[in-house]
Amino acid sequence: MVLAYGMGLQMLREIVMDTETTGLDPASGDRLIEIGCLEIVNRNPTGREFHRYLNPERDIHRDAVDVHGLTVEFLKDKPLFKDIAAEFLEFIGDAPLIAHNASFDIAFLNAELARLAKPPLRFDRVVDTLVLARRRHPAGPNTLDALCKRYGIDNSKRTKHGALMDSLLLANVLRRAAGRTPGHLGPRRSRRHRGIRSAARHWLPSRGRSRCRPGSPRQASWRTASSSRRWAPRRSGCASSRGSDPLPDRSRLTARCRQGV
């Protein structure tokens, strides 16, 4: 939801959310037992929260209890989903929904809404941070704990999964990520450090290639262990073992490398 704000500025309202459940499959009868939502505007928490524990009216898988620590005894006096559904829907409104592994949470929410004959939450309003993290950091890991570690967020109090706590941690991840360049999930480096890395990339040695710095007069050939052939130097400023001819253009060098020359 985009709200008007002041002198032509706009505020983007989003809901960061998480759920806990009795198990893994709503189609087999597993139910919601906790919902936690946090309102953020322009990626900053506003202090508005929605948090409810729910009575699932069924048992809870032992593996699930090990994850979130919620038991039937604790939940037996809590409200049913139908008792809080209207309040929940009013809180989220039509704002985009942000969740980590969102397909899991939305599937359970839609199963609960279907029991009440209410329309489901549309997936086109959902942002899945797990999918985004996998795209930007394919080597992983991309769990919420891993993202907190990558961004320097303190998650020491997260001994068990909790819907509201996990929503708060994810909101902090989003806020820290807002200042990162696209595709970068690591700790933010200074502009000077990024410039050094960018400049160094032009001359740092790579496997099977020259180790000489641009402009260095020393010999720049590199003999591989599996072949007696010599590689051409990376930069034109380096002297070659085959002569002082400048380095061929990139396309010719690539072709020669593929042919084993």
Secondary structure, DSSP 8 states (H G I E B T S, - for coil): -EEEETTTEEEEEEEEEEEEESSS-GGGT--EEEEEEEEEETTEEEEEEEEEE---SS---HHHHHHH---HHHHTTS--HHHHHHHHHHHHTT--EEETTHHHHHHHHHHHHHHTT-----GGGEEEHHHHHHHH-TT---SHHHHHHHHT---TT-SS--HHHHHHHHHHHHHHHTTS-TT--S----HHHHHHHHHHTTTS--TTS----TT--SB---B-SS-S-B---SSTTSBBTTBS-----HHHHHHHHHTT-
